[in-house]
Amino acid sequence: NVGIPVSYRIENRESARLGKNALWGGKTRVFQDDGHGSTIVLGEDTVGLVPVGEKMEVKIGDSRDLKVTQRKMKEERINLTKNVHDHVVLYDMDEILKVTIENFKDSPAVLTLVEYIPGQWEMEECNLEYKRKDAATLEFEIQLPARDEKGPATKELTMHYHRRNVRP
């Protein structure tokens, strides 16, 4: 939960007051108003050329205001296949993963959580929507409200899935 990478996604398009020309690659700095009539540097990154209509990601460092705690609640072998010597040669895994996300900031945050499930798998139940980036990668866009006087804003993700045809 320490060192969650923070980045800004910027799209080179006219609705974002860009999009007339390609953005040259190089060092990019992100500034913020400090509330006292001045600005502070949030971070910097080196980016490549961004053509009109394309997106770029500016990584500015690590956050200490977001906490992600991940726990595997269940990991059980099911559907065992044995050979003639009674040794397990193939099985499925029944897994439940619980992720708790906390926002300690005074402002709302959007967290992109990436989860990897190796091999062939089937989702049984998931309480949040996700995009499937490829066969093994899920991406969750989690909107977190600002903290309040009671404490940090919290969201939970619970995934129940079966991994198929795992070999010992």
Legacy VTK file of the C-alpha trace (Angstrom):
# vtk DataFile Version 3.0
C-alpha trace
ASCII
DATASET POLYDATA
POINTS 168 float
0.000 0.000 0.000
3.016 2.307 -0.076
4.065 3.882 -3.330
0.940 3.670 -5.494
1.976 5.208 -8.840
0.192 8.460 -9.725
-0.223 9.581 -13.331
-2.268 11.995 -15.401
-3.842 10.911 -18.695
-3.951 13.679 -21.270
-5.595 13.396 -24.686
-4.368 15.606 -27.517
-7.783 16.762 -28.785
-9.575 20.087 -29.229
-12.127 19.492 -26.454
-9.128 19.464 -24.049
-7.919 22.774 -25.563
-5.196 20.924 -27.471
-5.417 18.949 -30.702
-4.204 21.473 -33.258
-0.683 20.019 -33.529
1.263 17.010 -32.351
2.839 17.410 -28.912
6.599 17.034 -29.060
8.247 14.527 -26.772
10.450 15.595 -23.903
10.295 16.562 -20.260
6.774 17.339 -19.007
6.091 18.989 -15.664
2.756 19.064 -13.831
2.001 22.122 -11.678
-0.783 22.847 -9.189
-2.072 26.039 -7.585
-0.891 26.021 -3.964
-3.799 28.128 -2.677
-1.538 31.060 -1.772
-1.227 32.725 -5.180
1.648 30.570 -6.368
2.200 27.149 -7.949
3.975 23.991 -6.880
5.479 21.209 -8.980
3.640 17.924 -8.512
6.100 15.946 -10.597
7.714 15.465 -13.970
8.101 12.760 -16.588
9.633 12.269 -20.015
7.072 11.490 -22.711
7.257 10.689 -26.409
5.608 12.393 -29.394
1.785 12.537 -29.033
-0.067 12.882 -32.374
-3.431 14.690 -32.580
-6.181 12.458 -31.154
-3.791 10.239 -29.188
-3.394 9.933 -25.405
-0.340 10.235 -23.202
0.292 9.319 -19.615
2.426 11.557 -17.406
3.732 9.670 -14.360
4.483 12.079 -11.517
5.523 9.811 -8.658
3.928 7.811 -5.870
0.905 8.602 -3.713
0.693 8.239 0.030
-2.948 9.401 0.070
-4.394 6.181 -1.388
-4.157 2.792 0.267
-4.861 -0.514 -1.461
-5.035 -3.705 0.595
-5.409 -6.983 -1.273
-6.230 -10.317 0.338
-6.812 -13.742 -1.140
-9.820 -15.052 0.787
-10.015 -18.465 -0.860
-7.679 -20.643 -2.912
-8.977 -24.178 -3.334
-8.140 -26.945 -5.800
-11.233 -28.381 -7.478
-11.925 -30.803 -10.355
-8.770 -32.824 -9.744
-7.549 -35.033 -12.601
-5.243 -37.898 -11.596
-3.045 -40.238 -13.594
-2.894 -44.039 -13.272
-0.472 -43.679 -10.323
-3.041 -41.548 -8.443
-0.959 -38.339 -8.770
-2.752 -35.078 -9.533
-1.794 -33.918 -13.054
-4.414 -31.229 -13.658
-6.857 -29.240 -11.554
-8.934 -26.060 -11.438
-8.530 -23.327 -8.816
-11.474 -21.681 -7.090
-10.243 -18.263 -5.893
-11.777 -15.278 -4.122
-9.852 -12.002 -4.026
-10.857 -9.053 -1.835
-9.362 -5.587 -2.443
-10.002 -2.607 -0.132
-9.232 0.868 -1.488
-9.072 3.883 0.826
-8.818 7.578 -0.114
-7.249 9.779 2.575
-7.319 12.892 0.355
-9.605 15.895 0.815
-10.606 15.583 -2.856
-12.100 12.761 -4.939
-9.738 10.406 -6.753
-9.890 7.950 -9.649
-7.836 4.793 -9.232
-7.079 2.485 -12.161
-6.598 -0.932 -10.600
-4.982 -3.576 -12.815
-5.430 -7.240 -11.884
-3.741 -10.186 -13.612
-5.303 -13.655 -13.720
-2.892 -16.042 -15.446
-4.014 -18.834 -17.752
-7.548 -19.763 -18.722
-10.118 -18.400 -16.286
-13.814 -17.741 -15.830
-15.318 -15.001 -13.652
-17.986 -16.341 -11.317
-18.831 -13.078 -9.565
-17.433 -9.545 -9.423
-19.036 -6.596 -7.627
-17.399 -3.847 -9.779
-17.305 -3.334 -13.550
-14.056 -4.004 -15.392
-12.557 -3.857 -18.861
-10.758 -6.905 -20.147
-7.532 -5.546 -21.681
-6.281 -8.964 -22.848
-6.687 -12.629 -21.883
-5.037 -12.185 -18.474
-5.516 -8.487 -17.626
-8.507 -6.768 -16.026
-8.681 -3.007 -15.544
-10.986 -1.368 -12.991
-11.679 2.403 -13.008
-12.631 3.085 -9.387
-14.127 6.460 -8.439
-13.382 7.338 -4.816
-15.058 10.248 -3.024
-13.069 12.551 -0.744
-12.562 11.571 2.873
-14.958 12.969 5.460
-14.851 13.671 9.186
-15.414 9.962 9.933
-12.280 8.901 8.072
-11.109 7.813 4.623
-13.522 7.040 1.791
-13.518 3.280 1.197
-14.525 0.963 -1.648
-14.254 -2.798 -1.816
-13.742 -5.055 -4.801
-14.559 -8.757 -4.512
-13.730 -11.151 -7.347
-14.651 -14.825 -7.393
-13.161 -16.695 -10.346
-12.068 -20.146 -11.453
-8.710 -20.718 -13.082
-8.916 -23.718 -15.410
-6.429 -26.496 -16.210
-3.682 -25.605 -13.755
-0.712 -28.005 -13.637
1.116 -28.787 -10.394
LINES 1 169
168 0 1 2 3 4 5 6 7 8 9 10 11 12 13 14 15 16 17 18 19 20 21 22 23 24 25 26 27 28 29 30 31 32 33 34 35 36 37 38 39 40 41 42 43 44 45 46 47 48 49 50 51 52 53 54 55 56 57 58 59 60 61 62 63 64 65 66 67 68 69 70 71 72 73 74 75 76 77 78 79 80 81 82 83 84 85 86 87 88 89 90 91 92 93 94 95 96 97 98 99 100 101 102 103 104 105 106 107 108 109 110 111 112 113 114 115 116 117 118 119 120 121 122 123 124 125 126 127 128 129 130 131 132 133 134 135 136 137 138 139 140 141 142 143 144 145 146 147 148 149 150 151 152 153 154 155 156 157 158 159 160 161 162 163 164 165 166 167
